[in-house]
Amino acid sequence: MLDVPIPTQATQIGSAAPWIEILSGLGEKGPACIRLWTGRQTWLLDVGFGPEPTSPFKPEWLEGAEAVFITHDHIDHIGGAAHVIAAGLPIYATAQTARALPPGANLCPLPERGRVTVDGIEITTGRNGHALGGIWLHFALGDEALFYSGDWSEESEWFAFDPPPPAGTALIDASYHLDPVSQTARRAALDVVLKGLPPSMQVLFPVPPSGRAGELALHLMNRGIVTLDDTCRAALADGLTSGGVSPGASRILPLLKAPFDPSAQFLICDTPNADDGMAWRIVQDWRDSGVFGRTGTVLFTGHMTAHAREVAALGGRFTRWNVHPPLGDQKRMLERIGASRFAPLFCCDPEAYGKQADFPAILSGRTLL
């Protein structure tokens, strides 16, 4: 077990007992940021931005913080990292996630699965099934420990997932709120959409390269000619060597060896909202040439920002591909770890869980551990 010290700053906290405060991410699909007082230090769990431009990272969230822990490299969890670096704070993240950090980061590496001790507190990590290098965090704090899932999924055929240890308090990804639809049903629904398209129709899938790019590619390989843009190929090649993917992920190798083919039937391209990268270049080209709706369409599979909705209106559609836990998986996670209370993060109306059977108590505000 590795013991990693962190710098000590004078922090005026009214309680010696550990507590948590959800600064952002409760009651909205907004940036992830949780303040954790360990009894000696103030830590932040994730420093997100967005996903909407109207939901920025607030620099005041860093006030009094002495270290930051980042679960994965998606913008709503890592987007405020430049502020952290400017403040000179240490950032705890996996090596894979650290590649997305701006220059100058004071990096303290975390394992993708393992244990470290930071300032005397044992922290367990495990792969989250959601992003390359992505992890959940378990803190041996309080009477029953704290579990923070970040984003997570147990349904992926590309990413690996490690079950966490018991914890009395859980902060879990509830991005899909009360939606119970499984990934098996999502795959079937996608196939129905694809079969309903003309054979000559190209389909652009905007994706986060370190997110659903790999699993979408695996699913589509037997359904047509698939191509990956350079950014996605590089991210997926990293994934195959990182140890964070499932055993069947190597089936993607033929796609990684082939250059991007803009004439292919299925185009898997960065970015997820088609607001940058190759996805945005293709959208602009199709828009300007009148291709939309005739020989090309965009199929969004994740959270729809305002920009994504504008693109879809030109000639696209949405069909969900699960990268977060449906309701049944949320419930099973809480039962598995034995949580007595939890916060359903990244969804609207968290109070609705109070009407669901067999869910533990919902926490909010500052909560003692």
HUBEL-V211806 format. One record per residue. N is the residue number from 1. RES is the residue in one small letter. SS is DSSP state (h for helix, s for strand, l for the rest). PHI is phi in whole degrees, 0 to 359 (NA if undefined). NEAR is the number of other C-alpha atoms within 8 Angstrom. Layout:
N_RES_SS_PHI_NEAR + N_RES_SS_PHI_NEAR
//
This chain:
1_m_l_NA_5 + 2_l_s_266_6 + 3_d_s_255_9 + 4_v_s_246_9 + 5_p_l_284_6 + 6_i_l_233_9 + 7_p_l_298_5 + 8_t_l_259_6 + 9_q_l_237_5 + 10_a_l_285_4 + 11_t_l_237_7 + 12_q_l_271_4 + 13_i_l_240_5 + 14_g_l_282_4 + 15_s_l_223_6 + 16_a_l_280_7 + 17_a_l_285_10 + 18_p_l_297_13 + 19_w_s_210_12 + 20_i_s_234_12 + 21_e_s_219_11 + 22_i_s_275_12 + 23_l_s_284_10 + 24_s_s_203_9 + 25_g_l_113_14 + 26_l_l_254_15 + 27_g_l_90_10 + 28_e_l_197_10 + 29_k_l_273_12 + 30_g_l_234_14 + 31_p_l_298_16 + 32_a_l_273_15 + 33_c_s_197_14 + 34_i_s_236_12 + 35_r_s_266_12 + 36_l_s_237_12 + 37_w_s_260_12 + 38_t_l_275_11 + 39_g_l_105_9 + 40_r_l_223_6 + 41_q_l_226_10 + 42_t_s_255_13 + 43_w_s_243_13 + 44_l_s_249_14 + 45_l_s_256_13 + 46_d_l_70_13 + 47_v_l_219_17 + 48_g_l_277_16 + 49_f_l_225_18 + 50_g_l_79_14 + 51_p_l_286_11 + 52_e_l_277_10 + 53_p_l_301_7 + 54_t_l_280_5 + 55_s_l_239_10 + 56_p_l_281_10 + 57_f_l_285_11 + 58_k_l_260_6 + 59_p_h_304_7 + 60_e_h_295_5 + 61_w_h_297_6 + 62_l_h_280_8 + 63_e_l_301_6 + 64_g_l_81_6 + 65_a_l_287_11 + 66_e_l_239_13 + 67_a_s_195_12 + 68_v_s_230_15 + 69_f_s_244_11 + 70_i_l_243_14 + 71_t_l_281_15 + 72_h_l_195_14 + 73_d_l_264_14 + 74_h_l_282_8 + 75_i_h_302_10 + 76_d_h_284_13 + 77_h_h_235_17 + 78_i_h_238_15 + 79_g_l_298_13 + 80_g_l_265_12 + 81_a_h_298_11 + 82_a_h_299_9 + 83_h_h_293_8 + 84_v_h_296_13 + 85_i_h_295_13 + 86_a_h_298_7 + 87_a_l_278_6 + 88_g_l_76_8 + 89_l_l_277_12 + 90_p_s_292_14 + 91_i_s_243_13 + 92_y_s_263_12 + 93_a_s_199_14 + 94_t_l_287_13 + 95_a_h_300_10 + 96_q_h_295_9 + 97_t_h_296_15 + 98_a_h_298_10 + 99_r_l_296_6 + 100_a_l_270_7 + 101_l_l_283_10 + 102_p_l_296_8 + 103_p_l_300_4 + 104_g_l_92_5 + 105_a_l_292_10 + 106_n_s_272_9 + 107_l_s_275_9 + 108_c_s_242_9 + 109_p_s_290_8 + 110_l_l_248_10 + 111_p_l_285_9 + 112_e_l_289_12 + 113_r_l_207_10 + 114_g_s_162_8 + 115_r_s_223_11 + 116_v_s_225_12 + 117_t_s_242_12 + 118_v_s_242_11 + 119_d_l_50_8 + 120_g_l_84_6 + 121_i_s_251_9 + 122_e_s_283_10 + 123_i_s_239_12 + 124_t_s_255_11 + 125_t_s_236_15 + 126_g_s_206_14 + 127_r_s_292_14 + 128_n_s_261_18 + 129_g_l_69_14 + 130_h_l_233_14 + 131_a_l_209_12 + 132_l_l_298_13 + 133_g_l_76_14 + 134_g_l_283_15 + 135_i_s_222_15 + 136_w_s_262_16 + 137_l_s_232_13 + 138_h_s_233_14 + 139_f_s_248_11 + 140_a_l_280_10 + 141_l_l_231_11 + 142_g_l_70_9 + 143_d_l_284_6 + 144_e_l_230_11 + 145_a_l_79_14 + 146_l_s_240_15 + 147_f_s_243_14 + 148_y_s_238_10 + 149_s_l_282_13 + 150_g_l_56_13 + 151_d_l_271_11 + 152_w_l_207_13 + 153_s_l_208_13 + 154_e_l_248_9 + 155_e_l_251_9 + 156_s_l_285_11 + 157_e_l_266_9 + 158_w_l_253_11 + 159_f_s_271_14 + 160_a_l_271_12 + 161_f_s_228_10 + 162_d_l_245_9 + 163_p_l_297_5 + 164_p_l_276_9 + 165_p_l_282_6 + 166_p_l_300_10 + 167_a_l_202_13 + 168_g_l_282_14 + 169_t_s_245_13 + 170_a_s_231_14 + 171_l_s_250_13 + 172_i_s_241_14 + 173_d_s_295_14 + 174_a_l_233_14 + 175_s_l_303_10 + 176_y_l_267_10 + 177_h_l_53_11 + 178_l_l_263_7 + 179_d_l_291_7 + 180_p_l_263_7 + 181_v_l_288_8 + 182_s_l_279_8 + 183_q_h_293_9 + 184_t_h_303_6 + 185_a_h_291_8 + 186_r_h_296_13 + 187_r_h_299_9 + 188_a_h_297_8 + 189_a_h_295_9 + 190_l_h_297_9 + 191_d_h_298_8 + 192_v_h_297_8 + 193_v_h_299_8 + 194_l_h_295_7 + 195_k_h_293_7 + 196_g_l_277_6 + 197_l_l_272_7 + 198_p_l_301_6 + 199_p_l_303_4 + 200_s_l_274_6 + 201_m_l_284_11 + 202_q_s_277_12 + 203_v_s_235_11 + 204_l_s_265_13 + 205_f_s_251_13 + 206_p_s_286_16 + 207_v_l_216_14 + 208_p_l_281_13 + 209_p_l_305_15 + 210_s_l_272_12 + 211_g_l_252_10 + 212_r_l_279_12 + 213_a_h_305_14 + 214_g_h_293_13 + 215_e_h_288_11 + 216_l_h_295_8 + 217_a_h_299_11 + 218_l_h_300_11 + 219_h_h_290_8 + 220_l_h_275_11 + 221_m_l_303_9 + 222_n_l_266_5 + 223_r_l_237_6 + 224_g_l_161_8 + 225_i_l_275_9 + 226_v_s_249_13 + 227_t_s_226_14 + 228_l_s_242_15 + 229_d_l_288_13 + 230_d_h_300_8 + 231_t_h_295_10 + 232_c_h_293_15 + 233_r_h_298_12 + 234_a_h_296_8 + 235_a_h_295_10 + 236_l_h_287_13 + 237_a_h_298_9 + 238_d_h_299_8 + 239_g_h_299_11 + 240_l_h_292_11 + 241_t_h_258_6 + 242_s_h_273_9 + 243_g_l_85_6 + 244_g_l_264_12 + 245_v_s_247_12 + 246_s_l_282_9 + 247_p_h_301_5 + 248_g_h_279_7 + 249_a_h_295_12 + 250_s_h_295_7 + 251_r_h_298_7 + 252_i_h_278_10 + 253_l_h_310_7 + 254_p_h_303_7 + 255_l_h_289_10 + 256_l_h_285_11 + 257_k_h_273_6 + 258_a_l_261_7 + 259_p_l_291_9 + 260_f_l_298_8 + 261_d_l_242_7 + 262_p_l_293_6 + 263_s_l_264_5 + 264_a_l_293_10 + 265_q_l_291_11 + 266_f_s_244_13 + 267_l_s_251_14 + 268_i_s_254_15 + 269_c_s_220_19 + 270_d_l_287_16 + 271_t_l_244_15 + 272_p_l_296_12 + 273_n_l_257_12 + 274_a_l_54_14 + 275_d_l_250_10 + 276_d_l_193_10 + 277_g_h_65_10 + 278_m_h_297_10 + 279_a_h_301_16 + 280_w_h_291_11 + 281_r_h_298_9 + 282_i_h_292_8 + 283_v_h_302_10 + 284_q_h_297_8 + 285_d_h_296_8 + 286_w_h_295_11 + 287_r_h_297_10 + 288_d_h_289_7 + 289_s_h_264_6 + 290_g_l_76_7 + 291_v_l_285_10 + 292_f_s_309_12 + 293_g_l_83_9 + 294_r_l_256_8 + 295_t_l_235_9 + 296_g_s_213_12 + 297_t_s_218_14 + 298_v_s_253_13 + 299_l_s_242_13 + 300_f_s_275_16 + 301_t_l_235_11 + 302_g_l_233_11 + 303_h_l_305_4 + 304_m_l_264_9 + 305_t_l_283_9 + 306_a_h_300_7 + 307_h_h_296_10 + 308_a_h_299_12 + 309_r_h_294_9 + 310_e_h_295_8 + 311_v_h_295_12 + 312_a_h_301_13 + 313_a_h_293_8 + 314_l_h_287_9 + 315_g_h_156_10 + 316_g_s_217_13 + 317_r_s_202_10 + 318_f_s_234_9 + 319_t_l_216_11 + 320_r_l_291_8 + 321_w_l_240_9 + 322_n_l_296_12 + 323_v_l_233_11 + 324_h_l_233_12 + 325_p_l_282_16 + 326_p_l_291_15 + 327_l_h_304_13 + 328_g_h_299_8 + 329_d_h_289_9 + 330_q_h_299_12 + 331_k_h_296_10 + 332_r_h_295_8 + 333_m_h_298_8 + 334_l_h_297_12 + 335_e_h_292_8 + 336_r_h_299_7 + 337_i_h_271_11 + 338_g_l_73_9 + 339_a_l_291_13 + 340_s_l_262_8 + 341_r_s_203_11 + 342_f_s_204_13 + 343_a_s_241_12 + 344_p_s_278_13 + 345_l_s_270_15 + 346_f_l_65_14 + 347_c_l_220_15 + 348_c_l_279_9 + 349_d_l_56_7 + 350_p_h_298_12 + 351_e_h_296_7 + 352_a_h_298_7 + 353_y_h_293_9 + 354_g_h_294_9 + 355_k_h_266_6 + 356_q_l_271_7 + 357_a_l_287_5 + 358_d_l_66_5 + 359_f_l_257_9 + 360_p_l_288_9 + 361_a_s_295_8 + 362_i_s_267_11 + 363_l_l_254_8 + 364_s_l_202_8 + 365_g_l_67_6 + 366_r_l_282_8 + 367_t_s_231_9 + 368_l_s_288_7 + 369_l_l_263_13
//
